[in-house]
Amino acid sequence: MKYLILLLPLILFEGDAGTAEYRTPNFIVICHDAALAVEIGEAAEYYRAQLSEAWLGESIPNWYSPCPIRVRISNDAGGGATTFSFDRGEVFGWDMQIQGTPERLLDSMLPHEVLHTVFASHFRRPLPRWADEGAATYEEHESEKNNLRLIARRVVGTEQQIPIRKLLVMQDYPGNMGGVAVLYAQGFYLSEFLINQQGRQEFVKFLQTAHQSGWDSAFQKHYGFKTQEEAYTAAYRDSLHQAQEVVSRYQIKMFTGPNCQRCQEDRKILQPALKAKGLILEILDYDQNIDLARKENIVGLPTYIIYENGKRIAKLRGSQSAASLLRRFD
Ligand SMILES: [Zn+2]
């Protein structure tokens, strides 16, 4: 599940008049757009095969009954949910719902939800929420991950965070939206750190060890940390270190003026987006920084100048989207 779905009632999927259906060996896609149904069906099979190989090192056999994917195209923040049941080591009763823009459906919601099904087929038992969601988010587009990194930076190391001993054993989602978002953010934060250390397949083995002999010994065996607290602290230090590295490497200056409406709009969106990546947007009033503005030949507002290690690497005139600006720092 992606947490944003909780904001939107599932009733949205009612009323199936005029829907197209597309069948593949393991999925049945139900969508109002017939062409998109085909694309999603083919992509779901692709992700199922590719993610099995990447995470398990092997393919999983076809399911006895296919998993329905109910698709809703929307322009708002996307989401998804997949439900299934376990009984004596078997998985059944698949049902997947995804919504979002066609682009995000294909590059984020679908791989996220498909990885849940791959894990269910492999583990045949419910996984701790942090790890299931953390791993699924790892397969999403950078823009989605950045939303969670922003929340993680806000809460980790503060009283708002879920203590590690509680986080690791949570089998259910917190009862309120804020809590759910924090669970996703911390789950992703820790998962990403571990997966970046030893790869996807080691993470799967680590979850198996934890199930058999507890978290501390799993952290010890797979990552060399004595305890879960030590692992969590290492993840925290690593994220601080990365943030500092990127801050000292890049400087981003925005030239603005009191009557520049687009500057205000840009600033509202760009400042938090950059901050989530550990970057600082420096706001410079044109008139108050006239010498630098002349030196940099600023002729319109806003203008952005990006420096890397003190050297100017880009000058961007006019309003910028967060996505296009952030791509420069990947
Ligand atoms: Zn999920």
Residues whose N, C-alpha, C, O or C-beta is under 5 A from the ligand:
A	BS01	ZN	M1 K2 E133 A136
